């Protein structure tokens, strides 16, 4: 989220934002499809990393 800190900058921000994202609605949805096997690998890797982190914190707290 971006906040405009002063009202005098809002119009400038609005024009810049509009120019940057102009045409984004025209990108087909297929461009954003992610293969299911890639998502599963990422989920598994993230789960393993969290388990290792949690077990190392637990080991450190019991020492």
C-alpha positions as CSV (number, residue, x, y, z in Angstrom):
1,X,0.0,0.0,0.0
2,X,1.3,3.5,-0.8
3,X,0.2,6.5,1.1
4,X,0.2,10.0,-0.2
5,X,1.4,12.1,2.7
6,X,0.0,15.4,1.5
7,X,-3.2,16.2,-0.6
8,X,-1.2,18.5,-2.9
9,X,0.7,15.4,-4.2
10,X,-2.4,13.2,-4.7
11,X,-3.1,14.3,-8.3
12,X,0.5,13.7,-9.3
13,X,0.5,10.3,-7.7
14,X,-2.8,9.4,-9.4
15,X,-1.5,10.4,-12.9
16,X,1.8,8.5,-12.3
17,X,0.0,5.4,-11.1
18,X,-2.4,5.5,-14.0
19,X,0.4,5.9,-16.5
20,X,2.4,3.0,-15.0
21,X,-0.5,0.6,-14.9
22,X,-2.1,1.7,-18.2
23,X,-3.2,-1.4,-20.1
24,X,-2.7,-3.9,-17.3
25,X,-6.3,-5.1,-17.6
26,X,-5.6,-6.2,-21.2
27,X,-3.1,-8.9,-20.1
28,X,-4.8,-12.3,-20.5
29,X,-5.3,-14.4,-17.4
30,X,-3.3,-17.2,-18.9
31,X,-0.2,-15.0,-18.4
32,X,-0.5,-15.4,-14.7
33,X,-1.1,-19.2,-14.5
34,X,1.4,-21.0,-12.3
35,X,2.0,-24.8,-12.7
36,X,0.5,-26.8,-9.9
37,X,3.7,-28.9,-9.4
38,X,5.8,-25.7,-9.0
39,X,3.4,-24.5,-6.3
40,X,3.6,-27.8,-4.5
41,X,7.4,-27.7,-4.5
42,X,7.4,-24.2,-3.1
43,X,4.9,-25.1,-0.4
44,X,6.9,-28.2,0.6
45,X,10.2,-26.3,0.7
46,X,8.5,-23.5,2.8
47,X,7.0,-26.0,5.2
48,X,10.4,-27.8,5.7
49,X,12.1,-24.4,6.4
50,X,9.5,-23.5,9.0
51,X,9.7,-26.8,10.7
52,X,13.5,-26.6,10.9
53,X,13.3,-23.1,12.2
54,X,10.7,-24.0,14.9
55,X,12.7,-27.1,16.0
56,X,16.0,-25.1,16.3
57,X,14.2,-22.4,18.3
58,X,12.7,-25.1,20.6
59,X,16.1,-26.8,21.0
60,X,17.7,-23.4,21.9
61,X,15.0,-22.6,24.4
62,X,15.4,-26.0,26.2
63,X,19.2,-25.7,26.4
